[in-house]
Amino acid sequence: MNELQGKNILIGVTGGIAAYKVVEVVSRLKKLGAEVRVIMTRAAAEFVAPRTFQEITKNPVAVEMFTGAINFHVEHIALANFADVVLIAPATANFLAKAAHGIADDLLTTTVLATPAPLLVAPSMNTLMLEHPATQKNLEILQSRGVKIIDAEIGLLACGTSGKGRLAEPENICAEIVKFFAPKILEGKKILVTAGGTQEPIDPVRFIGNRSSGKMGYEIAKAAQVHGAEVILISGNATVDAPKNLKFIKVETAEQMRAEVLAEFDSVDAVIMSAAVSDYRVKNVAAQKIKKDNETLTLELVKNPDILKELGQRKKNQLLVGFAAETQNVIEYAKNKIVEKNLDFIVANDVSKEGAGFAVDTNIASIITRAGEIENFTKMPKSELAEEIVLRVAERLSVCKK
């Protein structure tokens, strides 16, 4: 995918140990089609050699203020005018203080002061430094000026302690940049997404579940976020990390998912039900672990509530999107589901096909509308299918036109 084709991104690297992670950030941005230039502080060059960034970007790396000009322009002005967006990663406490108070004493801070481009800042430092009132105040000042802060993450730090201060992962940083450039076709809309598989307990140790990994639903949530929606993600069991900066509700059983979905339903514009909800639950859950005393074990199962059907009966102006994961008669079953559950459209796939089942990064699907229109998609990354689904949601919400 080339989400950043034709975009000019200027990256400022400051003197923190996390500078090495920015090498991957640059690599990812290049693969997304961006033109990338890098400015490094002298301290940053102590952690990563400028040549490393030069080889990846195929552009010279700027470090010193007075090393000549580019295209006969003063260098900090040339770089400032080049950028569609400026990213500082890692952003040290020292840089944050300078940027907050307009200090321009090196090439990077001078360029930041001179650029009209939006600024994204990804802090990284020791927890105590990050939590110091001075640093927090500097972050507040920058945010008040419209600077986007990509929050530091919690984990093991270079100083040997554990806490908040790790540079956001390269994937998350790049996602923020993609989000910045994406058309905000869902701005002002609230989207509810369900994902993952529900688990129905047998006893305190065992449960009935399914093979859902949550990957499809999580990609849909991220795509809706990228396009400006306020997203609520209600998730059963999943094997992937939840996206950042959305309302995340974790559930276990189908009944818990139903309760959370109904609590949010009246406030949303659209619901995308990609969760794999268990059809049945155990009637009598054992209070203690069941011992394997017998050769056979009989469990009495009762039907779970049909959340999607209930939403179809309750909906007013909401858009309702369902999923049909089948192993045979895929289109026929999906069309029936549209009518039975009062859906606007459905995403159907044959999970027995290679590259279309659970726990893989790709899918092969068809989108079927209430009017009977069918769009068939070849095997594609789930992130791309998520984009297609979200675009069609936006169309039907009259936010954008095809």
C-alpha positions as CSV (number, residue, x, y, z in Angstrom):
1,M,0.0,0.0,0.0
2,N,1.1,3.5,-0.7
3,E,-0.9,5.6,1.8
4,L,2.0,8.1,2.0
5,Q,2.8,8.4,-1.7
6,G,3.9,11.9,-2.6
7,K,4.1,13.0,1.1
8,N,7.2,14.7,2.4
9,I,8.1,13.8,6.0
10,L,10.8,15.5,8.0
11,I,12.0,13.5,11.0
12,G,14.0,15.0,13.8
13,V,16.0,12.5,15.9
14,T,17.2,13.7,19.3
15,G,19.7,12.2,21.7
16,G,18.0,9.2,23.3
17,I,18.8,5.5,23.3
18,A,15.5,5.0,21.5
19,A,17.0,6.6,18.4
20,Y,17.7,3.1,17.1
21,K,14.0,2.4,16.9
22,V,13.5,5.4,14.5
23,V,15.5,3.5,11.9
24,E,12.5,1.2,11.6
25,V,10.1,4.1,11.5
26,V,12.0,5.6,8.6
27,S,12.1,2.2,6.8
28,R,8.3,1.8,7.2
29,L,7.5,5.3,6.0
30,K,9.6,4.7,2.9
31,K,7.7,1.5,2.2
32,L,4.5,3.4,2.5
33,G,5.7,5.7,-0.3
34,A,6.8,8.8,1.6
35,E,9.8,11.0,0.8
36,V,11.8,11.2,4.1
37,R,14.5,13.6,5.2
38,V,16.2,13.4,8.6
39,I,17.7,15.9,10.9
40,M,19.8,14.6,13.8
41,T,21.1,16.4,16.8
42,R,24.8,15.9,17.7
43,A,23.7,13.8,20.7
44,A,21.6,11.6,18.4
45,A,24.6,10.9,16.2
46,E,26.2,9.3,19.3
47,F,23.5,6.6,19.3
48,V,23.0,6.0,15.5
49,A,25.3,6.9,12.7
50,P,23.9,9.5,10.3
51,R,24.9,7.2,7.4
52,T,22.3,4.6,8.6
53,F,19.5,7.1,7.9
54,Q,21.2,8.3,4.7
55,E,21.2,4.8,3.3
56,I,17.5,4.2,4.0
57,T,16.2,7.6,2.9
58,K,18.7,8.0,0.0
59,N,19.0,11.6,1.1
60,P,21.7,13.4,3.0
61,V,21.3,13.6,6.8
62,A,21.5,17.1,8.3
63,V,23.3,17.4,11.7
64,E,25.2,20.7,11.8
65,M,23.8,24.2,11.3
66,F,26.6,25.6,9.1
67,T,27.5,22.9,6.6
68,G,26.4,24.5,3.4
69,A,23.1,25.1,1.7
70,I,20.5,23.1,-0.2
71,N,19.4,24.5,-3.5
72,F,21.0,27.8,-2.6
73,H,18.7,28.2,0.4
74,V,19.6,28.4,4.1
75,E,19.4,24.8,5.2
76,H,16.9,25.1,8.1
77,I,14.5,27.1,5.9
78,A,14.9,24.6,3.0
79,L,14.1,21.7,5.3
80,A,11.3,23.6,7.0
81,N,9.7,24.3,3.6
82,F,10.2,20.7,2.4
83,A,8.0,19.1,5.1
84,D,4.3,18.3,4.9
85,V,4.6,17.1,8.5
86,V,7.5,17.0,11.0
87,L,8.0,14.1,13.4
88,I,10.4,14.3,16.4
89,A,11.3,10.8,17.6
90,P,12.6,10.2,20.2
91,A,11.8,13.6,21.7
92,T,13.9,14.1,24.8
93,A,13.0,16.3,27.8
94,N,15.6,18.7,26.6
95,F,14.0,19.0,23.2
96,L,10.5,19.4,24.7
97,A,11.7,22.3,26.9
98,K,13.3,24.0,23.9
99,A,10.3,23.6,21.6
100,A,7.9,24.7,24.3
101,H,9.8,28.0,24.9
102,G,10.9,28.8,21.4
103,I,14.6,28.1,21.8
104,A,16.4,27.7,18.5
105,D,20.1,26.9,19.2
106,D,20.7,24.1,16.8
107,L,19.6,22.9,13.3
108,L,16.6,20.9,14.6
109,T,15.1,23.4,16.9
110,T,15.7,26.2,14.4
111,T,13.9,24.2,11.7
112,V,11.0,23.4,14.0
113,L,10.6,27.1,14.8
114,A,10.7,27.9,11.1
115,T,8.4,25.3,9.6
116,P,4.7,25.9,8.9
117,A,4.2,22.1,8.8
118,P,2.2,20.3,11.6
119,L,4.4,18.8,14.3
120,L,4.1,15.3,15.8
121,V,6.3,14.6,18.9
122,A,7.0,11.1,20.3
123,P,8.6,11.5,23.8
124,S,11.0,9.0,25.2
125,M,12.9,9.2,28.5
126,N,13.2,8.0,32.1
127,T,9.8,7.8,33.9
128,L,10.7,10.3,36.5
129,M,11.9,12.8,33.8
130,L,8.6,12.3,31.9
131,E,6.5,12.8,35.0
132,H,8.5,15.8,36.3
133,P,6.2,18.9,36.5
134,A,8.4,20.8,34.1
135,T,8.2,18.1,31.4
136,Q,4.4,17.8,31.9
137,K,4.0,21.5,31.6
138,N,6.1,21.6,28.4
139,L,3.9,18.9,26.9
140,E,0.8,20.9,27.8
141,I,2.2,24.0,26.2
142,L,3.0,22.1,23.0
143,Q,-0.5,20.5,22.9
144,S,-2.1,23.9,23.4
145,R,-0.4,25.0,20.2
146,G,-1.8,22.0,18.2
147,V,1.2,19.7,18.5
148,K,0.2,16.1,18.4
149,I,1.8,14.0,21.2
150,I,2.4,10.3,20.4
151,D,2.3,9.0,24.0
152,A,5.3,7.1,25.4
153,E,4.5,3.5,26.3
154,I,5.0,1.4,29.4
155,G,7.9,-1.1,29.6
156,L,11.5,-1.8,30.4
157,L,13.6,1.3,30.1
158,A,17.3,1.7,29.2
159,C,18.1,2.8,32.8
160,G,17.0,-0.6,34.0
161,T,13.7,0.4,35.6
162,S,10.2,-0.3,34.2
163,G,7.5,2.3,33.7
164,K,6.2,4.8,31.2
165,G,8.8,6.4,29.0
166,R,9.4,3.9,26.2
167,L,9.2,5.3,22.7
168,A,6.0,4.3,21.0
169,E,6.5,1.3,18.8
170,P,7.4,2.1,15.2
171,E,4.2,0.6,13.9
172,N,2.2,2.9,16.2
173,I,4.2,6.0,15.2
174,C,3.7,5.3,11.5
175,A,0.0,4.7,12.1
176,E,-0.3,8.2,13.6
177,I,1.3,9.6,10.5
178,V,-1.0,7.7,8.1
179,K,-3.9,8.9,10.2
180,F,-2.8,12.5,9.9
181,F,-2.9,12.3,6.1
182,A,-6.0,10.2,5.7
183,P,-9.2,12.0,4.6
184,K,-11.4,12.4,7.6
185,I,-14.5,11.0,5.9
186,L,-15.9,9.8,9.3
187,E,-15.2,12.9,11.3
188,G,-18.0,13.5,13.7
189,K,-19.3,9.9,13.5
190,K,-19.3,7.3,16.3
191,I,-18.6,3.7,15.2
192,L,-19.0,0.6,17.4
193,V,-16.9,-2.4,16.4
194,T,-17.0,-5.8,17.9
195,A,-14.1,-8.2,17.5
196,G,-12.5,-11.4,18.8
197,G,-14.2,-14.6,20.0
198,T,-16.4,-15.0,23.0
199,Q,-15.6,-17.7,25.6
200,E,-18.3,-19.6,27.5
201,P,-17.1,-21.2,30.7
202,I,-17.5,-24.9,31.5
203,D,-15.9,-24.6,34.9
204,P,-13.3,-22.2,36.4
205,V,-10.6,-23.7,34.1
206,R,-12.2,-24.7,30.8
207,F,-14.4,-22.9,28.3
208,I,-16.1,-23.3,24.9
209,G,-14.7,-21.0,22.4
210,N,-13.8,-20.5,18.7
211,R,-10.7,-19.8,16.6
212,S,-11.2,-16.1,16.2
213,S,-8.0,-14.0,16.6
214,G,-9.7,-10.6,16.6
215,K,-7.4,-9.4,13.7
216,M,-10.2,-8.4,11.3
217,G,-12.2,-6.4,13.9
218,Y,-9.1,-4.7,15.2
219,E,-8.1,-3.6,11.7
220,I,-11.6,-2.3,11.1
221,A,-11.4,-0.3,14.3
222,K,-8.0,1.2,13.3
223,A,-9.3,2.1,9.8
224,A,-12.3,3.9,11.2
225,Q,-10.0,5.8,13.6
226,V,-7.7,6.7,10.7
227,H,-10.7,8.3,8.9
228,G,-11.7,10.4,11.9
229,A,-14.4,8.4,13.6
230,E,-14.8,8.1,17.4
231,V,-14.4,4.4,17.9
232,I,-15.7,2.0,20.5
233,L,-14.1,-1.4,20.3
234,I,-15.8,-4.2,22.3
235,S,-13.6,-7.3,22.2
236,G,-13.8,-10.9,23.2
237,N,-10.6,-13.0,23.2
238,A,-8.0,-11.7,20.8
239,T,-4.4,-12.5,20.0
240,V,-3.4,-8.9,19.0
241,D,-3.0,-5.7,20.9
242,A,-5.9,-3.3,20.9
243,P,-5.4,0.0,19.0
244,K,-4.6,3.1,21.0
245,N,-6.8,6.1,21.6
246,L,-10.2,4.6,21.5
247,K,-12.8,3.3,24.0
248,F,-11.8,-0.3,24.6
249,I,-14.2,-2.7,26.4
250,K,-13.0,-6.2,27.1
251,V,-15.6,-9.0,27.5
252,E,-15.5,-12.7,27.9
253,T,-18.9,-14.2,27.2
254,A,-21.7,-13.5,24.6
255,E,-24.0,-12.2,27.3
256,Q,-21.4,-9.7,28.5
257,M,-20.9,-8.6,24.9
258,R,-24.6,-8.2,24.5
259,A,-24.8,-6.0,27.6
260,E,-22.0,-3.7,26.5
261,V,-23.2,-3.4,22.9
262,L,-26.7,-2.5,24.0
263,A,-25.4,0.1,26.4
264,E,-23.6,1.9,23.6
265,F,-26.0,1.2,20.7
266,D,-28.3,4.3,21.0
267,S,-25.3,6.7,20.9
268,V,-23.6,5.4,17.7
269,D,-24.0,6.0,14.0
270,A,-22.9,2.5,12.9
271,V,-22.2,-0.9,14.3
272,I,-19.8,-3.3,12.6
273,M,-20.3,-6.7,14.2
274,S,-17.1,-8.7,13.3
275,A,-16.9,-10.6,16.6
276,A,-17.2,-14.4,16.5
277,V,-19.9,-14.8,19.1
278,S,-20.5,-18.2,20.6
279,D,-23.9,-19.6,19.5
280,Y,-24.3,-21.7,22.7
281,R,-23.2,-21.6,26.3
282,V,-23.1,-24.3,29.0
283,K,-26.4,-24.4,31.0
284,N,-24.9,-25.3,34.3
285,V,-21.3,-24.0,34.8
286,A,-19.5,-26.1,37.4
287,A,-18.3,-24.2,40.4
288,Q,-15.2,-26.3,40.7
289,K,-12.9,-27.9,38.1
290,I,-14.5,-31.0,36.6
291,K,-12.4,-34.1,37.3
292,K,-11.9,-36.6,34.5
293,D,-13.5,-39.5,36.4
294,N,-15.6,-40.8,33.6
295,E,-14.9,-41.9,30.0
296,T,-17.4,-39.5,28.6
297,L,-18.7,-36.1,29.7
298,T,-22.0,-34.6,28.7
299,L,-22.6,-30.9,28.6
300,E,-26.0,-29.4,28.2
301,L,-25.8,-26.3,26.0
302,V,-28.4,-23.5,25.7
303,K,-28.6,-20.9,23.0
304,N,-26.9,-17.6,23.4
305,P,-28.8,-14.3,22.6
306,D,-28.5,-13.3,18.9
307,I,-26.9,-9.9,19.4
308,L,-27.0,-8.9,15.7
309,K,-30.6,-9.9,15.3
310,E,-31.6,-7.9,18.4
311,L,-29.7,-4.8,17.0
312,G,-31.6,-5.2,13.7
313,Q,-34.9,-5.1,15.6
314,R,-33.9,-2.1,17.7
315,K,-32.1,0.0,15.2
316,K,-33.5,3.4,14.2
317,N,-31.0,5.4,12.0
318,Q,-28.0,3.3,12.8
319,L,-26.1,1.5,10.0
320,L,-25.7,-2.2,10.8
321,V,-23.0,-4.3,9.3
322,G,-22.7,-8.1,9.9
323,F,-20.2,-10.8,9.1
324,A,-20.8,-14.3,7.9
325,A,-17.9,-16.8,8.4
326,E,-19.0,-19.9,6.6
327,T,-17.6,-23.1,5.2
328,Q,-20.3,-23.8,2.5
329,N,-23.1,-22.0,0.7
330,V,-21.4,-18.7,1.7
331,I,-23.4,-16.3,-0.5
332,E,-26.7,-18.0,0.1
333,Y,-26.3,-18.0,3.9
334,A,-25.1,-14.4,3.9
335,K,-28.1,-13.2,1.9
336,N,-30.4,-14.9,4.3
337,K,-28.7,-13.3,7.2
338,I,-29.1,-9.8,5.7
339,V,-32.9,-10.3,5.7
340,E,-33.2,-12.2,9.0
341,K,-31.2,-9.7,10.9
342,N,-32.1,-6.4,9.1
343,L,-28.6,-5.6,8.0
344,D,-27.5,-2.9,5.7
345,F,-24.7,-5.0,4.3
346,I,-22.7,-8.1,5.2
347,V,-19.1,-9.2,4.8
348,A,-19.0,-12.9,3.9
349,N,-16.1,-15.3,3.7
350,D,-15.3,-19.0,3.4
351,V,-13.1,-19.6,6.4
352,S,-12.1,-23.0,5.0
353,K,-10.1,-21.3,2.2
354,E,-6.4,-20.9,2.5
355,G,-5.7,-17.3,3.5
356,A,-9.2,-16.6,4.6
357,G,-9.6,-18.3,7.9
358,F,-8.8,-17.4,11.5
359,A,-5.5,-16.2,12.9
360,V,-4.1,-15.2,9.5
361,D,-3.3,-11.7,8.3
362,T,-5.2,-12.0,5.0
363,N,-8.8,-12.6,4.0
364,I,-10.9,-13.4,1.0
365,A,-14.4,-11.9,1.2
366,S,-17.5,-10.7,-0.5
367,I,-19.5,-7.6,0.5
368,I,-23.2,-8.1,-0.1
369,T,-25.7,-5.3,0.2
370,R,-29.4,-5.4,1.2
371,A,-30.2,-4.7,-2.5
372,G,-28.4,-7.9,-3.5
373,E,-25.3,-6.3,-5.0
374,I,-22.1,-8.4,-4.5
375,E,-18.5,-7.3,-4.6
376,N,-16.0,-10.1,-4.6
377,F,-12.5,-9.4,-3.3
378,T,-9.4,-11.5,-4.0
379,K,-7.0,-12.4,-1.2
380,M,-5.8,-9.3,0.5
381,P,-4.4,-8.1,3.9
382,K,-7.1,-7.7,6.5
383,S,-6.0,-4.1,6.8
384,E,-6.9,-3.5,3.2
385,L,-10.3,-5.3,3.5
386,A,-10.9,-3.2,6.6
387,E,-10.4,0.0,4.6
388,E,-12.9,-1.2,2.0
389,I,-15.5,-1.9,4.7
390,V,-15.0,1.4,6.3
391,L,-15.2,3.3,3.0
392,R,-18.6,1.7,2.4
393,V,-19.8,2.5,5.8
394,A,-18.8,6.2,5.2
395,E,-20.7,6.1,1.9
396,R,-23.8,4.9,3.5
397,L,-23.5,7.5,6.2
398,S,-23.5,10.1,3.5
399,V,-20.1,11.4,4.7
400,C,-18.4,10.7,1.4
401,K,-19.2,9.7,-2.2
402,K,-17.7,6.9,-4.0
